[in-house]
Amino acid sequence: MPKVEKDETVADIKVMAENIFFPNGCSKKKKRLSNYSTHMESSQIHINVSNTVDELYNKSKLKMLRLYLCTKMKTGQQPPVGVEDDHTTSQPSEVDLTDQNQAVEYLLVENRNSESTYHHFINDGASTSGNLELDETLPWDGLLTLGEGEDSHAVIFVGEGRLDVTEDEPNLETAIPEKEDDAPSETVDQSLSPPVLAGEADVSAQALSEPQSSPVTLIVRRGHCLTDMINAFKDPKIVASEVCIKMRLPNGELEQGEGSGVLRDCLTEFWMDFYDSCTLGVEVKVPFIRHDFQQEEWQAVARVFVVGWKQAGYFPVKLAVPFLEEVLCDSTTSSFKDSLLLYVSHEERSILEKALEDFNSVDTDELLDVLDAHECKQVPTEDTLLPVLSQIGHKVIIQAPMYVIKCWRPVLVSVASLLPPEGLHHFIAQKKPTAKTVKALLKFPEEMTAAQSTVSRYLKRYIGEIDCKNLQLFLRFCTGSDVLDKAILIVFIETTNFLRRPQSHTCGCVLKLPIGYYSYPDFRSEFNNILTSSMWVMDVV
């Protein structure tokens, strides 16, 4: 591993970096150093070429100093014959939202004006002196300001007098598997410019109709989907890109699965985390104001909404219908009273429903306690209870999250054009799974043996017995999504008793069922164990 003495200057490090990334004057991608002008920069402090490493550390007071080798194409330079043109090649890249230190920073790699921008990442302690392989990519913090026309740069991490390097054009993720659904390779084209938080309706409105830019591959951590996705979707331009997802396991390894099923599964996990962390309500959810969620974060959530609907047909059906109507249509037609009854707890709902049916039969203290919990300012009577409940519903569903509504409206304008307000309630009802609708999605082989017919009856019986929560888990296991969307193809397989378990391929929405079950309780027990598992690993490509 190359060493840097403390008395080495920035100019010396620049020469060393040029030799590393352009050995013999030419990079591994056949880019000649003679075609570029180079200079050193730092995102942390101002540097001069005469500064030594010791001076930089004394000046910055940092434990890890980062220097950047910035390269700029010289004007009028033409690549020699047989040498690849730097500006004609589309370089695939990824947005890795993961980090060993649980940081929420993320890496964006962009192509500006059709000129590829290459980032060379040097990782502290992850490189080897032989093949110079990149083991883990540290995130760029976005502080470096590039001048106009700067095409490529290399990031150099200098720590405690040591220079760690990677190969010239590092592969950000090694051993990327092929996709299950034979989709084309994912590349990235994402802007490094600051996000435009207001007035972005023109970007969102045209996102569903305009040709998409280069695909964006996001690497998301299992268990941190909400924060990782919000960080990635702070860029308004991402709604015009095709988004591909890769999931990173808690042990740091990438899941092998890729494709549309992984995207649906990531969206499902995102909205489940969003419901738990950012909403109030029981059967319907309403966002609540958080001090750590400002306009940038709320609009990032709305962009996840747009991309999920555009690419995967995913719709967050648990959000209260009046809230969605106000966001999408700037008006409401649904009943606030009905939504409030779904918003409150089951115990509160039973008291309110009893009061609506027979006001005199309900315990007055219990009724007042329920209304007081929602800051009701008057004592209701039999005649005023219904309008009071409607007013409370309007307060908790519309007034309380109005800031969120205003943040979402300009982003969701493209979705609003496809969902008329009079059909929104019916559309959401069609997306919510029931035992009957899930059974209708099952596609069995036209001809089945006696053993296969038995297992098919077990499956239908199991779907009819499980509750709504497990029904959503069943859909997610089979399709990646917890809402009704695609038909589920049933395939029967033969396995040993030791390997017997249901399997699924979410990209193709295929459910593989072993036929070696001796009884329905055996079938139910194995499926329950799968659905109650805390994590499913996408390991089929």
N, C-alpha and C positions, 0 to 999 in steps of 0.2 A: 504494500500500500504506500503510495507516495507520501513523503513527509515534507512539511513546510516549517522552516525555522522561523523563530519570532522576529528575526531581523530581515526576513524576506519582504520585499516591497510589493505593492499592488501590481506594478509593472512585471515583476518576476512571476507572480501568480497568473497574470494574463498570458504570458508566454507558455507557462506550464499547461494552462487550460487549453490553449490553442493546439498544443502538441497532443493533448489527450483526445480532444474531439475532432481534430483534423490531423491525424498521423500522416506524416509525409505530405502534408498539405492538402489532403483529400479525406473527407469523412467516409464512413461506411455506406452512406447513401449517395456517394459520388458527388458530393458538393465540395467544390474547391475553395480553399481559404482565400486564394488570390482574388476571388470574385466578391469578397466581403470586406468591409471595414469593421473593426472590432474595438470595443472599449469595455471597461469594467464599471459596474454600478452596484449599489447596495440598496435594499429596500428599508434598511434600518438607520443608516447614518450617511452623511456626505463623505465621500472618499476622494483622495487624490492619488495619482499614480505613484507619488513619492512616499506615501504612507507605508509604514511597516505593519506587520501583523500585530506586533506588540502595541504600537500606537493605536491601532484600530480597537483592540480590546480595552485598552485604558480609556479610550474616548467613548466607546459604546456601553461599557459596563455589562456586557452580555456574556452568557456562558456559551452561546452558539452564534457565531457570526456567519452571515450569508453574503456571498458575493456573486454577482451575475455577470457572465460573459455575454454581452449583447452583440449580435452580428447584424449588419445592414448591407443589403445588396448594393454594390457600387453602381452608379448610373452608367448606362451604356454597355454594361458587361453582358456578354453572351456566353452561355456554356459551350465548351468545346464539343466537337462531334463525339458521340458515344457517352457523353456525360449527361446525366439526367437533369432536366431543367427544374430548379427549385420551385417555380411558380406553377407548373403544370401538373404536379403530382398531388393528388388528394391523400393526405396523410391521416389514417385512422387513429383516433385517440379516444380516451375515456375520461370520465369525470369520476374520480374516486372520492367518495364522501366519507370514507372510513379513515381511522387513525388509531394507532396503538394507544395514544394518550387521551382517547375519548374526546378529541378536539372536534369542534363543529365547523372548523374551517374546511374549505373544499377547493379543489383544483379545477380551473376552467381552461380549456385549450381552444383557441379559436383560429379561424381563417379570416383574415381581413382583406377585403377587396380581392377575393380569390387568390390571395397570396398566403401560402401555408406558413403558419407560425409554429416553430418546433421548440419544445421545452426539453432541455437536457437536465435531468434531476440527479443530484448527487446526494446520497443518503449516508448519514453518520453511522458507520459501523456495519452497513449492510452490504458493502461491496467486497469483492475479492481482488487480489492483485493479479489473478490470472485472466479469467474470462470477463471480469468486471461486470458481473450480473447484478441487476437491481432486485433486491429482496423485498423491500417495502418502500413505497413512495411517500415522502413527506409532503404535506400540502403547502402550496404556495399561498402566502397570506394576502396577496393582491395589492401590496403597498408600492410595488415598483411601478413607476410611470415611464412608459415607453414613448419615445419620440415618434413622430409620424414617419412612416416608411421603414421602421425597424422590423425586419422580417423574422428574425429568429434570435434566440438567446439561450444561453446555458446557465442554469442555476448551480452555484457552487456553495456547498456548506463547509465552512472552515471552522473546526472546533478544537480549541486548546492546541493550536499549532499543528493540526493534522488536516490534510486534504484528502477527502474520500471521493472517489469518482465512480461513474458508471460508464457503460458503453456509449458509443456516439449517439445512436438513436435508440434509447432504452425501450424495451417492451414493458409497459406499465403493469401488465398482468401476464404471467407466464402460463403456458399450456391452456390457452383459451379453447374450449371444446366447440364442436360444431353444434348447430342448433337442431332441435328436434323437428321443427316444422320447416326446415330447409329455407329459412328466411335469409335474405342477404346479410352480409357482414355489417355490423353497426359501426358507424364512424361518428365523430363529433364535430359540431360547428356551433360553438357557443361563445357569446360575447363576453369579453372581460370588462366592458364598460359598466359603470354603475347602473343599477336598475332604475327604470323610469316608473315611479310608483303611481303617478296620477296621469290622467289623460291617455291611457293606453288602450282605449276602446278600439282604436283603429287597428292595433295589432291583433287583438282578440277577435274582432268581428270578421276579419279576413282569414283567420287561422284555419277554418274548416274548409275554405274554398280555394285558397291560394296554394300553389305548389309548395311542398314542404322543403325545408333546407336539409342539410346533411343530418343523418341520424345522430342522436346523442345517447351514449351508453353511460348509465349511472350505476355506480357500485354502492349499494346500500347495506347497512348493518342490520342483521336480524335483532329485533328488540329496540332499535333506535330509528325505526323507519320514519317516524313523525319529524324528528329534528333534521335528519339527513335529507329528506325530500323537501322540506321547507327551505333549507339552505340552497338546494339546487334550483328550486323553482322561484327564487327571488329575481331571476333574470326574465323580463317580459318576453324575450324572443324565443323562449323555450316552447311556447305554445305553438309555434310554427314548425317545430322540429319533431321528427319521429323519435320517441323515447324508448330505449331498450334498458331493461333492468338486469343487473346481476346482484345476487345476495351474498353477503359475507357472513359466515357463521361466527359465533362467539369465540371459537378457537382460532380465528384469523384466516381460515381457509375459505376460498370461494366455493359456493355451490356449483355443481356442474350443470345444473339445469339452466336453459335459456329459452327465450321465446315468449309468445303471447301469454302462456299460462303463468310464467314468473311475473310478468307485468300485472296481470289480474290479481295474483296473490299479494304482490307488494301494495297495490291499491287497496285491497281489502284490509291488510294489516295497517296501512296508513289511516284509513277512516275509522277502524276500530280504536286505534290509539287516539285519534282526534276526538271521538265520542267520549272516551274516558277522561281525557285531559283538558278538553277545551269546550265542553258542552254541559248543559244541565238538562234534566228531564229523564223520565223512565222509559216509556215506549216510544216517544218522539223526543228528539234532541234539538236544543237551541243553543248556539254559541254564546258564551259569556265573556265579558271583557276581562282581559288579563293584562297586568302591567308590563309583562315581558313580551306581549304581542302588540306591535304597532302596525302601521299601515303596510309596511313591507312584508311582515309575516302573514297578515290576513290575506293580502293579495297573492302571496305565494300559495296559500291553501286554495284559493280560487283557481289558480292555474293548474294545480293538481286536479281539481274538479273538471276543468276544460279538457285536459289531456286524457284523463281517464274516460270521459264520455266520448271523446273523439276517436281514440285508438282502441279502447276495450269495451265500449258500451257500458261502462260502470257508472252507476248513479247512486249517490248517497241517500238511500230511501228513508233512513231514520230521521233525517232532518224534518222538522215540522213543516207541513204543507203551506200554511200561511206565511211562514218565514221565506220559503222558497218562492212563493208567488210574489212577495214584496221585492225580493232580489231580482227575479227574472222578469217580472212584468210591471213592477212599480205600482201594483194594486193587489188587493186580496179579495177572493170570492168565497173562500172556505170558512167554515164555522170556527170562531175562536173558542167557543165553549167546548166543542168536541175535541179540539186540539189540546185544550187545557186539561181535560179529563185524561188524556193520554200522557200528558206531561207530568202530572202529579203522581204520587205513590199509589200503590194499589189500595192501601187502607184509606187514604184521602179520597180516592175515586169512589169507593163504595159509599162513603158518607155523603159526598156530593150527589151521587146518583140517587141515593135514598131520599135526600132532601128535594131533589127535582121531581121525584115521583110522588112523594107525600111529605110535604114540608113539616106537618105537625107530628109526624112519627119519628123524626130524627132528633137525637139528643142535641139540645141547643148549645151546650158547652163544647161538645165535639165539633159541631159545625163552626162555631166561632174560632176554635183553635185552628182549624184548617184554614179559614179565611185570614186569620191573623198571621199565620205563617207566610202568607203571600201579601202581607202589608195592606189588607183591606181596611179602608178608613170609615166604613159605615156598617151598621147592624142591618143585615138583610131581612126582608120579609118574603112572604110567599110570592108576591108580585114582583119584587125587585131582585130576587136571587138570580134569575136567568140573565138579565142585563149586567148585574155585578160580575158574574162569572165571565161574561164576554169581555168586560172591561179589564178584568185581571188577565185574561188570556191575551188581550191586545198588549198589555203592559209587558208581560214576560216574554212574548214571542216576537213582538215588533219593536216596542219602545226600548227595551233593555239592550238588544243587540243592534240598534240602529247604526252604530259606528261600523260594525261588521258589514251590515247591509250596504252601506255607502262604499266601503272598500271593495266589495265583491261585484257590484253592479257593472262597472266598466270592463271588468275581466270576463264576466259571464254573459256578455251581450250576444256572443255567437251561439251559446246554448239556448238563450232565451228565444232566439228566432226560430228554433226547431220545436219548442214546447209551448203551445198556446195555453193560457191560464185555465181555460175551461176543461182542458184535457189532462192537466197535471195530476190531479188527484187520481184519476183512472189509470194514468201511466204508472204512478208509484205503486198502486194496488197490484198491477200486473207484474211488477218487478219483485214484490215481496213473496217469498216462498211459502207454500202450504203443502201439506202431504199430497193433496190431489194434483197440484201443478207440478211438483217434483216427480211424481210417478209418471205424469204425461211426458216428461223429458226423457225417460228411459227408453233406449232403443235396443231391444233384444234381437238375437239372430232369428231369422224366419223359421228355421228348423232347429229344435233343441232335443237333446237326449233326455231320458227320465231324470238323470242326476242334475242336468242343467236346469230343467224345469223346476226341480225342487229348490235349488239355490235361488232361482228367480222369484219364487214365492216367498222365500225367506227375506229377500231384499225388499220386496213390496211391503211385507208385514212390518219389517223394521222401520221403514220410512213412515208408515202409518202410526207407529207407536211413539216415536221420539218427539220431543217438544220443539218449539220454534228455534231455540238456540242451537240445539244439536242438528236441526234441519239445515241451518245456515252453515254449520261446520261440515256437514255432509256435502253440501254444494261446493264449498271451498276445497274440500279434499278432492272432489272429482273435476272441478273446472277452474279452480283458483279464485273464483268469485263467490261471494255469499249472497248474491242476488240472482234472480232467474235471468238467463241469457241464452245459453247454448244447450243443445241436446246432448245427452250422455250416452255414449256408445258402450254397451255391455259386451265384454269379451270373457269367455270362460277359459280357465287354464287348469292344468293338472300339476300339482306340487306334492311334495312329501308333507307329512304332518308337521315336521319341524319347520319347514319354510312356508307353511300355509298362512296366508294373510292377504287381505284385499290390497290391491295396488292400483295406482292411478297415473295417468299422463295428462296433466292439466292443459298442455298446449293443444292436444287433439280431443280433450274432454272424453277420455277413455277410462272406464272402470274395469279392472281385471279382477274376476272373482274365482277363487279356487272352488272346485266341485267336491272336495273331500270332506264336507261337513256332515256329521252324523246326526245333528239335531239343530233346531232353531236356536236354543240357548248358546250353543257353541258359536254359531254365526254372530249372534247379538253380542256376545262377550268380546269377540275379536274386534268387531266394528266399534264397540264402545271404547275399547282400549286405544284404538287409533284416534277417534274423535276427541278423546280427553287428553291426548298427548300434548305437551306444552309446545312442541315444535315439530314441524314437518320439514324434511330436507329434500330439496329438489335435486335429485342425483341421477336423472335420466336425461340424456342429450340425444 
